[in-house]
Amino acid sequence: MTRLSVNINKVATLRNARGGKIPDLLIFAQKSEQFGAQGITVHPRQDERHIKKEDVYNLKPIITTEFNIEGYPSEEFMSLVLDVKPNQVTLVPDSPNVITSNAGWNTIKKQKFLKKIIQQLKKENIRTSIFIETNLDMISAAKDTGTDRIELYTEEYAKKFNADKREAVMPFVLAAKRALALKLEVNAGHDLNLDNLKYFLDSVPEIKEVSIGHALISDAMYFGLENTIQMYLRQLKK
């Protein structure tokens, strides 16, 4: 079964809008695990618009499933993750001014850079994943960086899903097959939700983990957190 990692960035966004500690990020993470989440994801950005550096340190000792930290591998980010040592680091090519991750790595142009970063992470036994699009050449080049996994950027699938879901998912089917042939494990994330998730996973059963934040947090406002996580877990069943 594909694992569900709950991205809690939006909880921190809500907290930061008012200041203080409500909603409590740590309680939300613990409740998410208690209700069935198999991982927690955070993306500490340079401007701390949602997840703050202290959040990462506070979350580390309380997470009992898997801790996934994603972000651009700046010097500050690398210092943080090498100190905290999460289960997984997902490398994304975000510039500081983007609202959310909006592109995958060019693993050909950034080959040397990614190799150096991944070597540092592997020395600390941290699993690595590269945020990437469905370009098969980029996936082949990802293998040469030494990464353990790729995370398929699924916004294009979500955008095209209602018009033609079969056409929308086909590039991801091919991308996962290429990754598997190269002995790369595959994660997925971005704009996956209760409407499009099951079809995606039925079509791409190789997916090890999905990271879902915005949609899941929004659904929790309607349905409650426990019920929402169970709804997502039902979508993950093969």
Helices and strands as residue ranges (DSSP letters): E 3-7, H 9-18, H 25-34, E 39-42, H 53-59, E 67-71, H 75-84, E 88-91, H 111-123, E 127-132, H 136-143, E 149-153, H 155-160, H 165-181, E 185-189, H 197-203, E 207-212, H 214-223, H 225-236
